Amino acid sequence: MTTNKLTDKKVIIYSTPTCPYCVYAKDFFKDKGVAFEDVDVSANYARATEMVQKSGQMGVPVIDIEGQIIVGFQPELFEKLISQK
């Protein structure tokens, strides 16, 4: 993971390759210069289980920003969380 230009917060995106909203979420963070860990839950059962435990959801994307769990593509909320000091 590289250093974030905008924030030093840890960001994890739980996604699948076929999910368009996952692509939107990843593009959002890339456009903001925010580094993130991209976890393909379709290829990693242990991380998929982790995602469900964190979110209570089986759908993607699930975004973890410093322990704040966001389900779905919610750019306004992403912006708020990455901008907080």
N, C-alpha and C positions, 0 to 999 in steps of 0.2 A: 504494500500500500504506500502511496506517495503522500507527501505533505500537502495538506489542503491550503489553497490560496485564501479561501474565505473563512474557514473554520478549522479548528483542530479536533473537532468532535468526531467520535467514531461512528461511522455510518455503515450499516449492513443492509443490503437489499436481497431479500429472498425472492427468487424469481424462477421462471421456466423459459426456455427458448421460444416458445410459441405464444407467449403472453404479450399482447400489444401494450398494455398498461405498464408492464415491467420495462419495456423499451422506453416508454415516455418518462418513467421515473428515472431510469439510468441516464437518459439524455438531459433531464432537468439538472441532475447533480453534475454531470460533465460540463454543461453550459455554465454552471455557477462556479466551476473550478473546485468542486468538492470531491475528494477521493472517497471511494467506498469499496467495500468488499462485496462482490457479486457472488451469491450462493445459488447455484442451480439445484433446486430441491428435487427436480425430476431425476437427477443423477446421484443424489446423496441422501440416502434414507435417514441417516443420523441427523443431518442438518434440517431435513424436512420435519422430523420429530421435534427438534429444537424450536423451529418456527411455530409449530402448532402449540407447544407448551407456552411460548411467549405470548402468542396472539389469540389462542383459542380458535383460530381460523385455519382452514385447509386451502383457501384460495390465495392467490398471489396477485399483485406484489404485497409483501409485508416489509415495511421499512423500519429498522431499528436505529434511532438516532440517540445515542447515549442512554439507552434503556427506555426511551419513549417509543412506544410501538404505534405505528400508523398502518392501517390496512387500506390498500387501494392507492390510487394516484391522487394525491391531495397537495398540489404545488403550493397553495397558500400556507398550509400547515408546515410543509417542509421548509419554506422560506423563514417562517417564524422561528422554528426550532434551530435551524442552522445559524440564525442571526443572533440568538440569545447569547449573552456573555456568561 
